[in-house]
Amino acid sequence: MATIKDIAHKAGVSITTVSRVLNYDKSLSVSDATRKKIFQAAEDLDYTKKHRVSTTRDSIAVVEWYSEQQELDDLYYLSIRMGAEKMADQLHYKVKRYFAGDSLNAIDRDVKSIIAIGKFSDQQIQAMLKATRNIVFVDFDTLAKGYNCVVTDFDNSTKSVLDYFIDNGLKQIGMLSGIEYTNDHKLKIVDPRLEVFRNYLEHKSLYNPDNVFIGDYTLQTAYNLINQAIQKDRESFPNALFVANDAMAVGALKALHENGIAVPDDVSLVSFNDTAVAKYVIPSLTAVKVNTGMMGEVAMQLLNQLNTSTSAEENRTPQKVVVGNRLIKRESSINPADK
């Protein structure tokens, strides 16, 4: 694992600055450019480069449903984009970036294919199709719509977290998750892990709807939700908490700490994503490791297959690639070895 010193050296900033940025210290006066440099350095140091190939390719578009600012608040999509762009570089594609707020109708007509990262409404998909029919979506299951996609394994990952809690004797299990919308507000996306969470715990007679907290995937909303829940009924607060992303987990940790609730002694917490932040917050986060860099890399490889295929039939047959995850145990949860 890269150290804070390694990240500081690569980003060209102090160790203190790196530590405070990775802990989402909002009192630190630092530019977004510096934050981005630090987060990219942290993700970069966890990524293994592969050998380049010599063939020169065409231009591709990387369309991100987040703004650059949103990427810094939730590193999940930044890491996917970095993985895709590094593989594109190795395959000698020219990359043109489009972020939230950029017009999809303005995608250059010399773009041969698109990697679309995040969620998109049917109207947004139609706008991208005007530029090219070669599109691979990442973190959006579009197989039923007839488009290629790369997604993570939400079902088994959620069940593995719940089993981890239950095997440790934790039965009051809560979930901190969110609802989001495409940036044109035409499509509402409910976290698919919520249904898995509910069904799995209902089957074991452990589901309590009062232990489900829904926000918008941000640190501040997570802090507010957990703080409000504790103030409302401290005694009934869950002793295990599954959190949808690392940013929300940091907000939850802050609320728990301020209310005198110890992690993991009082509440065992498991996050999802395992971005660079997870390793450096205090306590460090037990998290489902989503190989976001690989998701971007696999999407680029799939796109390259579409670009180089000579079979029209092959290009018309959509593929869905599911990238598996694993649970990384750290300080925020009870480890079976400690029992």
N, C-alpha and C positions, 0 to 999 in steps of 0.2 A: 504493500500500500504506500502511495506517495505521502510524504510528510508535509506538514505546513511549511517547513523550511524549503522543501523542493518546489512547492507551489509559489512561494514568495520569490524564489530565485528565477523561476520561469516567467513569472508575471512582472518582475522588476519592481516589487513593492516590499514593504516591511512585513515581518512575520506577524506583528500585531494587527496590521491592516487585514491580512489574509484571515486571521482568526476571527476578527470581528465581522468581516463580510460573510464568511461561511456560517456564522451564527446569526445572520440576519439582524445585526445590531443597527437599528434605524437611527440611533443617536450619532453614528459615525458620519461625518461629512466627507463623502467620497463620490466622485462622478460615476455615472452609469457606465462610461467607457472603462473606468478602472474596475468596476464590479464585473463587467463582462470579461475583461482580460483575466481576472482571477478565476471566475467560473470556468472559462474555456481552458485555462491552464490546468485546473483540477481535473476536468474531464479528459483533457489531452493525455495527462500522465497515466491514466487508467486504460488508455487505448493503445493497442499494439499495431504498428504500421505493417502493411504487407508490401511486397515488391510491386513496383510499377510495371505496367506493360507499355509497349512502344507505340501501339496503334493510336493515331489521332482520331477522335470522334467529333460529334456535332455538339450543338448547344442543347442543354436541358434546363428546365425551370424547376427550382425548388420552391414550392408554394407553402408557406407556413401560415396556419390559421391564427397564430398569435402575433402580436406586435413584438418588436425587439425588447421593449420594456417588460412585457409579460413573460418573455423567455427568461429574463433574469430573476423573476419572482417564482418561476416554476421551471427548474432546470431539465425536466423530463423532455420537453420538446426541443430545447437547445441541444441536448445530447443526441437525440434522433437526427437532427439536422446535421450535426457535426459528423456523425457516422456516415450519413448519406453523401455528404460533400467530400469526405476523405476518400471514399470508394470511387466517387466520380472523378476525383483528381487522379487516382491510380489508373483509372480507365481512360484518362485524358479527355474527359468531357469538359466543356466550358459550362460553368454554372451561372445562371441568372436567378437572383433571389427576389421573391415577392412576399411581403409581410401583410398582416391585417391592415386594412386601410388602402392598400394598393389595389387598383382596379384589375380584376381578372380579365376583363375585356382588353386590357393593354398588354397582355403577354405577347412578347415578340413572335411574329409569325415564322421566324427562323428556328424557333424552338422545336426540336424533334420529339421531345417527350417530357413528361411532368412527374415529379414526385410530390404528392400532396400530403402534407403532414398535419394531422388533426382531423376535425370534423367539418363537413361541408354540406350545405343544403343542395337540393336538386338543381336549383337555379345557379348556384355557384359551380356545380359540376358541369352544367350545360355551357357555362361561360368558358371553362377550361377546355371543353371538347371542341370549341371553335378554333383553338390553336393546334390541338393534336388529339388523336384518339388513344395514343400510347400514354396511359396514366397508371401509376401505382399509388394507392393510398396507404398511409402508414398510421396505425392506431385508429383505424376506422374500418369496420367490417362492411365492405361493399360487395361481397360475393353475390348476395341476392340481387343486387342492382346490376350485376354483370361486369364488375370491374375488379381488376387485380388488387390484392391488399396484403399487408403484413400486419399482424396483430400480436398482442401478448396473451398469455394463457391466464385469463382472469379466473376461470372456474376452479381449476385445480389449486391455484395459488391461494385463493380465498379459503378453500377447504383445508389446505395445509396449515394456515394460520389458526383457524378455528380448532383444528385437532391439536395444535401446539398448546393453545390455551387450556383446552379440556384435559389433555394428558397431564397438565401441571395442576389440575384441580381447580381451575378457574372457571366458574359457571355463570357469573354475572358479566356477560360479554356485550360490549357496546361497539358501535361503528360510527366513525366520523367521516362523512362523505359529502358528495355535492351533486348539484344539477348545473348543467352548462348549456349554452346556446351557441349556434354558429354565429359568426360576427355580423351576419345580415339579419339575425334574430328570426329566421324562418324555420329553424329546426331546434327542438328541445332534446337534449341528450341526458338521459338518466343513467347513473352509474350502473353498469350491468352486474357489478359485484354485490349490489344491494339485494338483488333477487336471490343470488346464490347464498348470501349471508342469511337471509330470512328463511329460505327453504331448508337449508342445512340445519339451522338451529331449531326450527319448528319440528323437524323430524326427530330431534333429540330432546324436545320439550324444554328448550332453553331460550327461546326467542322472547324478547321483551321490547315492544315498539318504543317504549319510553327511553330505551338505551340507544336509539338511532338518532344521530344529529346531522342535519343536512344544511350545507352552506354553499359556497361558490368556489371551493378549492383554494382559497387564499389563507395566508397566515393569520391575518387580522380577523377574518370571519371565524376561523377555527378557535382562536383565542376567545372571542366573544361567546361562541356557542358553549364551550366548555366552562367558561367562567359562570355563565348564566345557569347552566345545569347544576353546578356545584352549589351556587347560592340558593337555588330553588330547593334542592333536596340532597344535601351532602351525604347523608347516611345511605341513600339508595344508589349512589353513583357507582358505575361499573368498576369491577376490579381488574378488568381486561379491556383494552381498547384497540381496535383495528382502525388504522387511519389511512385514508385514500392516497395521500401523497406526503412527501417529506416537508413541504412548506407548511401544510396543515399540522403535521406532527410537531414542528417547532412551535407553532402557536399554541397547541395543546399542552406541550411541556411547560411553556411560560405560565399558562393559566393554572395548571396543577401546582407548580412551584409557588406561585403567589398565594395560593390557598392552603399551603402547608401540606399538600398531598405528595408523598414520596413516590418516585418512580425508580425501580420497579416494586418496591416493598408494598405500597398501597395499591398502585395501579400498574399493571404490566402492559406496556405499549409496544405495538408492532406497526411499522409504517409500510408504505408501498412505494417502490421505484428504486430506492437506494442510490440516489444521486450523490454528488460529492459532499453535499451538506450532511448527509446521514452519519458520516464517519467522524465529523468534527464538532457536532453539537455536544452539549453536556446535559444528561448522559448521551453517549453515542446511541444511535438508533438501531435496534433490531429491525430488519426490513426485508421485504420480498425484493430480491435483486432482479430487476427488469433490465435485461441487456439491451438498453436503448441504442447504444452504438451499433450493435449487431442488427437491430431492427432496421436502422437506416442503411446499413451495409447490404443486408439481404434485399431491401427494396431496390437499391441501385443495381444489384446483380440481376434481379428480376426484370428491371427496366431495360438493362443491357440485352437480355435475352429477347425482349420484344423488339428492340431496335435492330438486332442482328439476325432475327429469324427470317427465313425465306418462305415460311409456311403461313399462308393467310389463315388457315384453319386453326393453327396453333395460337395465333394472335387473337383469334375470336373466342378462345376458350379461357375464361377467367380462372385465376389461381388464388387460393388463400393460403398464406404461410403463417403458421402459429409458432412463435418463438417461446420456448419454455422459460421458467423462472426457478429460482431457488431461494430458500430462506437463510439469511445471514444473521446469526445471533450475536447481539452486542449487549450493551449495558441497560437498555431500556426495558428489557423483559427478563423474566425468570427462566434461567436455563435449567433443563432437567438434571444436568450434572451437579447443580447447586443444591438439589433436594436431598 
